[in-house]
Amino acid sequence: MTAHPPTGTLFVVATPIGNLADLSARAQETLAGVEVVACEDTRTSRTLLAHHAIRARTVALHQHNERAASAALLEALRAGKDVAIVTDAGTPGLSDPGALLVAAAHAAGVRVVPVPGPSAATAALSASGFVAGPWLFAGFLPSAAAARRKALEGFDLRWPIVFFEAPHRIRPTLEALEARFGSDREVLIARELTKKFEELVRLPLGEARAWLDADAHRERGEFVLVLGPGAPADDARAAGIRVLDVLLEALPTLSAPEAAKLAARITGAPRNALYAHALAHVERRRSECG
């Protein structure tokens, strides 16, 4: 029987989310020892590698070439070459390319080794001060307003929820969170984590707009949002809003006061909060109709 040559190893390497000194000693050793480093952006990764005096061959693996690049890298792994995959910042596969190659490696029987390290999600959560326990990583919300609202409707958990957001969408996202969860729900806004202009603030969603307005620079950089856990009263409000939305869609002639009164009676949610949501729903429907 002919022996099959051993496959290479796929290393999933976490890289700094800002401060280049956060690359671990193990990650440095791994990146220096592999045959090739697959990068989301080779220019960004070469800066990191050069900072640590690592000379490694790099290839691009990003959202536009992920399938073809993964196939080529899998062949290299099958030929016995060790490959490392990195993203521009943080851990590959978490709102970044990488999962496709990792899945293909598992399917092909290639050894996959994580080299853990920086993660914007866990960094922000650790600095939020919200009670330890279950939490949800939601990544990026949809960019379109209607799709963003629809996505947020699915988050009824009382757990902390971690979102990533781009600077040009931070304001509408915070406004959407306030509309969905109420002005009293707390949020941690983490901007430019580990970088020179890092800024973290924890405040009620109702104060987020004023915080942004206080400094024009606050709408720059990359953001991580940690939505705090909801209180038990939020459960009734969330249930009321769900019932209210169903009523308004199923019975378009129902007025906002009537719908809010009926949803409050069914769920026990405060009628005033439901009335405000009903008014906003009716206004959106009017604007969409013309």
C-alpha positions as CSV (number, residue, x, y, z in Angstrom):
1,M,0.0,0.0,0.0
2,T,1.3,3.4,-1.0
3,A,1.6,5.8,2.0
4,H,0.0,9.2,1.5
5,P,2.3,12.1,2.3
6,P,1.4,14.1,5.4
7,T,-0.6,17.2,4.9
8,G,0.5,20.6,6.0
9,T,-1.2,22.5,8.9
10,L,-3.5,25.4,8.6
11,F,-2.8,28.0,11.4
12,V,-5.6,30.4,12.1
13,V,-3.7,33.4,13.6
14,A,-5.2,36.3,15.4
15,T,-3.4,39.6,14.8
16,P,-3.5,43.0,16.5
17,I,-6.7,45.1,16.2
18,G,-4.6,48.3,16.2
19,N,-1.5,48.2,18.4
20,L,1.2,46.1,16.6
21,A,2.8,45.2,19.9
22,D,-0.2,43.0,20.7
23,L,1.0,40.2,18.3
24,S,1.8,37.3,20.6
25,A,5.2,35.5,20.7
26,R,3.5,32.3,19.5
27,A,1.9,34.1,16.6
28,Q,5.2,35.6,15.6
29,E,6.9,32.2,15.7
30,T,4.0,30.7,13.7
31,L,4.0,33.4,11.0
32,A,7.8,33.1,10.6
33,G,7.7,29.4,10.2
34,V,4.9,28.7,7.6
35,E,5.4,28.4,3.9
36,V,2.7,31.1,3.1
37,V,0.6,33.6,4.9
38,A,-2.9,34.2,3.5
39,C,-3.9,37.8,4.1
40,E,-7.2,39.8,3.8
41,D,-5.0,42.7,2.5
42,T,-1.4,41.9,1.8
43,R,-0.3,45.5,2.2
44,T,-1.7,45.7,5.8
45,S,-0.2,42.3,6.7
46,R,3.2,43.1,5.3
47,T,3.3,46.2,7.5
48,L,2.7,43.9,10.5
49,L,5.2,41.3,9.4
50,A,7.9,43.9,8.7
51,H,7.3,45.4,12.1
52,H,8.3,42.1,13.7
53,A,11.0,41.3,11.2
54,I,9.1,38.4,9.7
55,R,9.9,37.5,6.1
56,A,7.1,35.4,4.8
57,R,5.5,34.9,1.4
58,T,2.0,36.4,1.4
59,V,-1.0,35.8,-0.8
60,A,-4.4,37.6,-0.9
61,L,-7.5,35.9,0.5
62,H,-10.4,38.3,0.7
63,Q,-14.2,38.3,0.1
64,H,-13.7,38.8,-3.7
65,N,-11.4,35.9,-4.3
66,E,-12.1,33.7,-1.3
67,R,-13.3,30.6,-3.1
68,A,-10.5,30.5,-5.7
69,A,-7.8,31.4,-3.2
70,S,-9.1,28.8,-0.7
71,A,-8.9,26.1,-3.4
72,A,-5.3,27.0,-4.2
73,L,-4.3,27.1,-0.6
74,L,-5.9,23.8,0.1
75,E,-3.8,22.2,-2.6
76,A,-0.7,23.6,-0.9
77,L,-1.8,22.1,2.4
78,R,-2.4,18.8,0.7
79,A,1.1,19.0,-0.7
80,G,2.5,19.2,2.9
81,K,3.0,23.0,3.1
82,D,2.0,24.8,6.3
83,V,-0.2,27.8,5.8
84,A,-1.3,30.6,8.1
85,I,-4.4,32.7,7.6
86,V,-4.7,36.2,9.0
87,T,-7.1,39.1,8.7
88,D,-6.4,42.8,8.7
89,A,-7.2,42.9,12.4
90,G,-8.4,40.5,15.0
91,T,-9.4,36.9,14.4
92,P,-10.1,35.4,10.9
93,G,-13.6,34.2,10.3
94,L,-15.3,36.6,12.6
95,S,-17.0,39.1,10.3
96,D,-13.8,38.6,8.1
97,P,-12.8,36.1,5.4
98,G,-11.3,32.7,6.5
99,A,-14.2,30.4,7.4
100,L,-14.4,29.0,3.9
101,L,-10.8,27.8,3.9
102,V,-11.1,26.5,7.4
103,A,-14.2,24.5,6.5
104,A,-12.4,23.1,3.4
105,A,-9.4,22.1,5.5
106,H,-11.6,20.2,8.0
107,A,-13.4,18.4,5.1
108,A,-10.1,17.4,3.6
109,G,-8.7,16.1,6.8
110,V,-6.1,18.9,7.2
111,R,-5.1,19.7,10.7
112,V,-6.4,23.1,11.8
113,V,-4.6,24.9,14.7
114,P,-5.9,28.2,16.2
115,V,-3.4,30.7,17.4
116,P,-5.6,32.9,19.6
117,G,-5.1,36.5,20.4
118,P,-6.7,39.9,19.9
119,S,-10.4,40.1,19.2
120,A,-12.3,43.4,19.1
121,A,-15.5,41.7,20.3
122,T,-14.0,40.2,23.5
123,A,-11.9,43.3,24.1
124,A,-14.9,45.6,24.1
125,L,-17.0,43.1,26.1
126,S,-14.3,42.8,28.8
127,A,-14.2,46.6,29.1
128,S,-18.0,47.0,29.2
129,G,-18.6,46.0,32.8
130,F,-21.8,44.2,31.9
131,V,-22.6,41.2,34.1
132,A,-20.8,38.1,33.1
133,G,-22.8,35.3,31.5
134,P,-24.2,34.5,28.0
135,W,-23.6,37.1,25.3
136,L,-24.3,37.3,21.6
137,F,-21.9,38.3,18.8
138,A,-24.0,39.9,16.0
139,G,-21.2,41.4,13.8
140,F,-22.3,44.0,11.3
141,L,-25.9,45.0,10.9
142,P,-27.3,45.5,7.4
143,S,-26.6,48.9,5.9
144,A,-30.1,49.6,4.6
145,A,-32.4,51.1,7.2
146,A,-35.3,48.7,6.6
147,A,-33.1,45.6,6.7
148,R,-31.4,46.9,9.8
149,R,-34.7,47.4,11.6
150,K,-35.8,43.9,10.5
151,A,-32.6,42.4,11.8
152,L,-32.9,44.1,15.2
153,E,-36.4,42.7,15.6
154,G,-34.8,39.2,16.1
155,F,-32.8,40.3,19.1
156,D,-35.1,39.8,22.1
157,L,-32.5,38.3,24.4
158,R,-31.6,39.9,27.7
159,W,-28.0,39.1,27.1
160,P,-25.3,41.6,26.0
161,I,-25.0,41.9,22.2
162,V,-21.8,42.9,20.4
163,F,-22.0,44.7,17.1
164,F,-19.3,45.9,14.7
165,E,-19.9,49.2,12.9
166,A,-18.3,51.4,10.3
167,P,-18.0,55.2,11.0
168,H,-20.4,56.3,8.3
169,R,-23.2,54.1,9.9
170,I,-22.5,54.6,13.6
171,R,-25.2,57.3,14.0
172,P,-28.1,55.6,12.2
173,T,-27.2,52.3,14.0
174,L,-27.3,53.9,17.4
175,E,-30.6,55.6,16.5
176,A,-32.0,52.2,15.4
177,L,-30.9,50.6,18.6
178,E,-32.6,53.3,20.6
179,A,-35.8,52.9,18.6
180,R,-35.7,49.1,19.1
181,F,-34.6,48.8,22.7
182,G,-35.5,52.2,24.3
183,S,-33.6,55.2,25.5
184,D,-32.8,53.7,28.9
185,R,-30.9,50.6,27.7
186,E,-27.2,51.0,28.2
187,V,-24.5,50.6,25.5
188,L,-20.7,50.6,25.5
189,I,-19.3,52.6,22.5
190,A,-15.7,51.5,21.8
191,R,-14.0,53.6,19.2
192,E,-10.5,52.8,17.7
193,L,-9.7,50.0,20.2
194,T,-6.0,49.8,21.1
195,K,-5.2,52.7,18.7
196,K,-3.9,56.2,19.4
197,F,-7.3,57.8,19.6
198,E,-9.0,54.9,21.5
199,E,-12.2,56.0,23.3
200,L,-14.7,54.0,25.4
201,V,-17.9,55.3,26.9
202,R,-20.8,53.6,28.6
203,L,-24.1,55.4,28.6
204,P,-27.9,55.1,28.0
205,L,-28.8,54.9,24.3
206,G,-30.8,58.1,24.7
207,E,-27.6,60.0,25.4
208,A,-25.6,58.5,22.5
209,R,-26.6,61.2,20.0
210,A,-25.5,64.0,22.3
211,W,-22.2,62.2,22.8
212,L,-21.5,62.0,19.1
213,D,-22.5,65.7,18.7
214,A,-20.1,66.8,21.4
215,D,-17.0,66.1,19.2
216,A,-16.9,65.8,15.4
217,H,-14.0,63.3,15.6
218,R,-16.3,60.8,17.4
219,E,-17.8,59.7,14.1
220,R,-14.4,58.6,12.8
221,G,-12.6,55.2,13.1
222,E,-13.9,51.7,13.7
223,F,-16.5,50.9,16.3
224,V,-17.6,48.1,18.5
225,L,-20.9,48.5,20.3
226,V,-21.9,46.3,23.3
227,L,-25.6,46.6,24.0
228,G,-26.2,46.0,27.7
229,P,-28.5,43.3,29.0
230,G,-32.2,44.2,29.2
231,A,-34.1,44.4,32.4
232,P,-37.2,42.1,33.0
233,A,-39.4,45.1,32.1
234,D,-37.8,45.1,28.6
235,D,-39.2,41.6,28.0
236,A,-42.8,42.9,28.2
237,R,-42.0,45.9,26.0
238,A,-40.3,43.6,23.4
239,A,-43.3,41.3,23.4
240,G,-45.7,44.3,23.1
241,I,-43.8,45.7,20.2
242,R,-43.9,42.3,18.4
243,V,-47.6,42.0,18.9
244,L,-48.1,45.7,17.9
245,D,-46.2,45.2,14.6
246,V,-48.3,42.2,13.8
247,L,-51.5,44.1,14.5
248,L,-50.5,47.1,12.4
249,E,-49.4,44.9,9.5
250,A,-52.5,42.7,9.6
251,L,-54.9,45.5,10.2
252,P,-53.6,48.6,8.3
253,T,-56.8,50.6,9.2
254,L,-56.1,50.2,12.9
255,S,-55.1,53.6,14.4
256,A,-51.9,53.9,16.5
257,P,-53.8,54.5,19.8
258,E,-56.1,51.5,19.2
259,A,-53.2,49.2,18.3
260,A,-51.1,50.4,21.3
261,K,-54.1,49.8,23.7
262,L,-54.8,46.3,22.3
263,A,-51.1,45.3,22.4
264,A,-50.7,46.6,25.9
265,R,-53.8,44.6,27.0
266,I,-52.4,41.4,25.5
267,T,-48.8,41.6,26.8
268,G,-48.9,43.9,29.8
269,A,-46.4,46.3,28.2
270,P,-46.6,50.0,29.0
271,R,-49.1,51.6,26.7
272,N,-47.1,54.9,26.3
273,A,-44.0,53.1,25.0
274,L,-46.1,51.1,22.6
275,Y,-48.0,54.2,21.4
276,A,-44.7,55.9,20.5
277,H,-43.6,52.9,18.5
278,A,-47.0,52.7,16.8
279,L,-46.8,56.3,15.7
280,A,-43.3,55.7,14.2
281,H,-44.6,52.6,12.4
282,V,-47.5,54.5,10.9
283,E,-45.2,57.3,9.8
284,R,-42.8,54.9,8.2
285,R,-45.7,53.2,6.3
286,R,-47.0,56.6,5.1
287,S,-43.5,57.7,3.8
288,E,-43.0,54.3,2.1
289,C,-46.3,54.6,0.4
290,G,-45.7,57.9,-1.0
